[in-house]
């Protein structure tokens, strides 16, 4: 097969991250760009190449695979359009907004002959890959997870629920997917939420129980300051704690003394440290080899399901069972 021609819909921050990576992959070619702000697409074209298109239709005519990198609430419509045009699709998180739209997109993606991958990049980050390996060698009992933001002001749309679909969709959904990746399927959850700084629920405390019997607490705040680490998983095993600090470090404390091992990833280039390079490589692998990608439409749906279940638990005051 010739190079996979990549079309990017949405040339903001994340569209450019993926575009730069594909411009360095000899198996791919950034062939087409589309953004509702043409000047933004033109800047990207000057940086990494690709033809600036005046419509999605024109972009579909010029690519084999579509990267959906536009704002959250547009993901379903763009992805459905790309599927209908017979394209392979890489859809940035969130997979969709709301269960109904997520169900519709999952059905279309699973019925498609093309590859459909969801952009939960943290699964590929070395720190979380190491955690997964360590947990395959030891039995974990429980965990505490936090994922905070310092603010919802930069960029300005992060605080606009009409763009994001809600705070949990913008940030926290990453570690909802990570919890499933590390610990398996959720059986039930209880959640509490409150509104403080922004015109939506912006503070969350959740308890997850997994089908394996594993359980964890989960905290997420929208305005907690940028105290490092803003995301962390503390996993508790028998006389052992394994703790991640963003994508920078993993600390492994074993036994009953105060010593621990530190595994640092800060020398790894950021796009690889955060898993973007690896997930983009796997997308091309899946296309060329005709194999199921490691983050499927079903995974995307289940992360949306967790978001919606947390909102439901808060509004109803009842636990949600799966």
N, C-alpha and C positions, 0 to 999 in steps of 0.2 A: 504494500500500500504506500502511496505517496504520503507526504507529510499531512498530519491532521490539521485542517484549517480551522482556526479558532475565531469565533465571533464573540465579542464582549458587549453585553447590553448593560450600560451603566459604567462610566469611566471615572468614578470617584476614587476614594482611597483604596478600597478592596479590589476594584476592577484593575487598578494600576498594579497592585501587588501581584495578582495572578498574571497580568499581561507581561510584567517584567520577567517572571519565572518562565513563561512559555516562550518568550523571545530568546531565551537561552537554551531551550530544549530542542535538540536537532531533529526530533521526531514531529515537532509541531511548528506551525506558522501562525502568527497573529495576522489574520487576513481582513477582519472587518470590525468596525467599532460603531456603536450607536449610543448617543446620550441625548436626552431632551434639551440639554444645553450644548449646542454644537461646538462652542469654543472649548469646552472641557474635553470633548472627544478629539478635537484638533491638537490640543496640548499633548494628549496621550499618543496620538499618531506621530508627532514630532519626536517623541521620546522612544517609542518601541516599534513604530511602524503600524501598518494596517490602514485600510481605506475607511475614511469617515463616511458613514451611510446616512441618508436622510430619513430612513424609516427602518423599522424592524424587518419589514418584508424585503427590503434591499439587502439587509444584513444576512437574512436567511439564504438568499440567493448566492452568497459568497462564502459560506462556511459549512463545515461538517458537524461542528460541535458548538454549542452556545453556552456561554457563561452568564448566568443570571446574577448580576452584581448591582442591581438597582435597589431602591428602598424596599424595606420589608413588605409593605402592603401590596407591592406590585408583583411579588414573586410568582404567585399562582398563575396570573394571567399570562405573564411572559413565558413561564415554563410550559404551560398548556399549549401556547402558540407554537413554541419550538418543537414540542412533541408532535403536534399536528403537521408540522412541516418535515417530519422524519429526521429530526436532528438528535444527536447525543446531547445530553443536558447535564451541566454542572450547576446546581442551584445553591447559592449561598444560604446559610442559615438566616432566619428561620425558614423551614420548609414551606410554611404558609402561615396565615393568621386565622385561627379558629378551626374547630373540628370539621365543620362542613366543607370548607375550602380544602383542608388537608386531606379529607377523605376523597374528594373529587380528584385532587392532584395525584394522590397515591394510586388510585385506580387507573388513571391515564398512564402514569409512569410504569406501573407493573404490566400494563397491556402493551406497552411500546416495545418495538423491536430494538430500540437503541439503548445505550447505556444511560443510566440516570444516577448521579451521585450527589449527595448533600454535603455542604461545606462545613462539617464539624471538624475543623482543623486540629483541635486539641488532641484528638485521638492519635494523631501522628507525631505530636510533640515528644521529643526524647524523654522528658521528665515523666510524662504519663505512660509512655511505652515501658519505661523501667518499672514504674509502679505496677503496671499490669503483669509484668514478668515476676516481680517479687511476690505478688499476691497469688500467682499460680503455684508458688513454691511453699506458701504458708497460708494458714486459714485465718482469715480476718473475722473479728467478732462484730465490730461496729466502727463508726467513723463520725467525724465532724467536718462539715464542708462549709466554707464561706466564699462568697463571691460578691465583692462590693464594687461600687463605683465611687470616685471622688466627687463627681457632680454630674448633672445632666445638662450641661451648658455648652460643651464643645465637642463636636460641632453642634449647632443649635438644634438640629432636628432630633437629637437623642432624647430631648425632653418633650417631644411632640407625639402624643399617643396616636394621632392621626397618621403618622408616618411609621412609627415603630410597631403599633399594635398593642403596646403596653410594655412597662419596664421589664417584665420577665422575658419578653420576646427579644429585647435588645441585647441584654447582657447575660442574664442568669441561665438562659436556655443552653448555653455552652456546657455548663456543669451539670445540668439535668441530663444531657446526653452522656456526659462523662460518668455520672453515677451509674447509669445503665451499662455503659461499657465496662466499668470496673467491677460492678457488684451484681449485675443481672437485672431481671425484671422486677418492677415494683408491684407489690401486692396491695398495699393500702398507704394512705397518707393522711396526716392531719396538718392543717396550716392556719396560721394567724397572720394578719396583715394590717397595716395602718398607713395613713397618709399624713405626711408632714411638710415636705418642702415643695412638692410638685402636684399638679392637679390630677393625680391618679394615685392608686396604691403604690407606695414607694419603699416600704419596709416589710420584710417577710421573715417569719420563723416557721420552719417546716420540720416535721418528723416523717421520715420514710421508713416503711417496713418492706423488705424484699421477700420474694417467694422462697429464697434460700433460708430465711430466718434472720439474715443480716439486717441491721437497722442503723439509721444515721440521723443526725440532726443537720439542718441546713439553714444558714443565715444569709440574707442578701439585703443590702442597703444601697440606696441611690446616692447618698450624700455623706459618706463616711470619711471623707478626705482620702487622699491617695497614699495612705499608710501602707508600706510594703509588709507582707505581700497582700495585694488586694484580692487574690484568689489563693485558696489553700485547701488541701485535703489532708486531714489527719486520720490515719487508719490505724486501728488498734487490733493487735494480734496477741497471742499468748506471750507475755513478758516482752512485748515489742511494740514500738510505735514507728510507723513510716509516715513521714510528713513531706508534702510538696510545698514549695514556695514559688508561686506563679510558674513560669516555664524556666526558671533560673536554677533551682536547686532541689535536690531530694535529700532528706535527712533520714537515716536509718538507725534507730536506737534499739539494741537488742540486749537481753539479759536484765540484770537487776542493779547494775552500776550506772554511773552517769555518762559513760562514754558513748559516742555515736559516730557513724560514718557520714561524711558529706560527699555527695556527688554533684558537681557543679557543671552547668551547661552554658555558662555565660560567655565562653569563648566561641560557641557555635553561632554562626551568622543568624540574625534574628528571623529571617524568613524560614530557615530550617528549624531553629529553636522553637518556633511557634507552630511548626507542622505544615506550613503552606507549601513548601517545596515538595514534601513527601506526598501530600494529598493530590497535588497537581500531576506528579509523576504517575501515581496510581490511576488517575483518571485516563491518561493516555494509554497506560498498560491495559486497562480494561477495554478500551476501544479497540486497540490493535490485537488483543488476544481473545476478544469476545467473551470476557468473563465478568461475573457479577462484582461490582465494586464493593469495598469493605463498608461503606456507609450508604445504605440504600434508601429508597423512598419509604420503606417501612420504618427505618430508624428515624428518618425525618418526621414521619407521622407521630411516632411515639414520643418524641421530644415535645411536639405541639400538644399532644394529649396530656403530658405531665404539666405543662404550663396551664392549660385550661382546667385541669383537675385541681391545681392549687387555687386558682381564682374561684372555682366552684366551692371548694372546701371553706374558703374564707367567707364567701357570700352566704353560704347555707349554715355555717357553724357546725357542720357535720364532717366526719371522716369520709374519704372517698375510697371505695374498694374497687379493684380492677378484676 
